């Protein structure tokens, strides 16, 4: 069962995992899922951010297709299901659900009023879009995919954002990486970090491409970034 239900702007509601620091107060952080749904990996990430002092919330973005999706990356069958959900995902409605989640977290009694976003894979792309299209106070995207055609959206960004790019990412090949870096090079709000030798999902603990050195570096940069912009 989801921890909470958030009202969608187009009707209905969607579940989300919510984790709060022991103090009950802190800045907000919307954690954006990979293609595997709000699974144990995402809930653990939320809980980790809560332990670091954030009110962390991970919304179920596949709820219009099937509520409560929780897959792993361990079998071909689950990968096929995950890609099916991604192919059926409405990106614009997903951004609207994230905007609703940001608003929900911002209104919580314990929230300081500032809310950031952090996403992985599909969530990395959506984190980029929250920077462009929502009132998030800061955004971080890990190994985003297919954003090279959406860089024009970044013209409206007014809050700090950071991207972590895996140089060996087949889902974001070298040409796309170059377009992202070139397209954001003069944008004062974006910082783009590149990780040589790292593959897609290098920060997914226990994943096939987990790279501890790259993950520790990226996670350290993320922690410093949110400490600076959300504290």
C-alpha positions, 0 to 999 in steps of 0.5 A: 500500500502507498504511504500517501495519496496525492491528488492529480490535476486531471482527476484521481489520485496516485500513491507515493512513498513518503519518508521524513527525518527523525526531527519531522522537519526539513526541506522537501525532496521529490525522488523520481523513479526509474522505469521499474516503478517505486520499488525497493531501490527507490524507497531506500533512496527516499529513506536515505535522503530522509536520514540526511534531513530531507522530507523525501517523497517518491510518487508512483508515475505509472499509476495511469497504466498500473498502480503500484508497479515494483519491478527489479532489473534482475530478469529479462521479463521484468526489463520487458515489462519496465520498457513497456511501462516506459513506452506507455508513459505520458511524459506531459502528465508525468511532469504534471504529477511531479508538479502536484507532488512538489506542491504537496510536499511544500505544503506539509507542516514540517517542510521548510518551504523549499523543495527539490527534485532528484531522478534516475534514468527516466526520472533523470529526464523528468528531473530535467523537465521539473527544472524547466517547467515547475517551481522546484527550487533545485533539480538533479538528474542522473543519466537522463535519456532523450532530453537532447531534443528538449533543450529549448525548454531550459531557456525558462530555467531560473533555479539551479540544476545539475545533470550526471552523464554516464559517458558509456551510456548506450541510452544516451550515446556520445552524440546526444551527450555532446548536444546536451553539453553544448546546449547547456554550456551557456546556461548559468543555472545548469551544471553538467558532470560527465563520468568517463567509463561509467555506464547507465545506472552507475549509481543503482546499488546492486545493479549490473553497471553499479560503479562505486567510485562514480556513484560516490562522486555523483552522490557527493556532488548531489549532497553538496548541491542540495545542501547549498540550494535547499538548506 
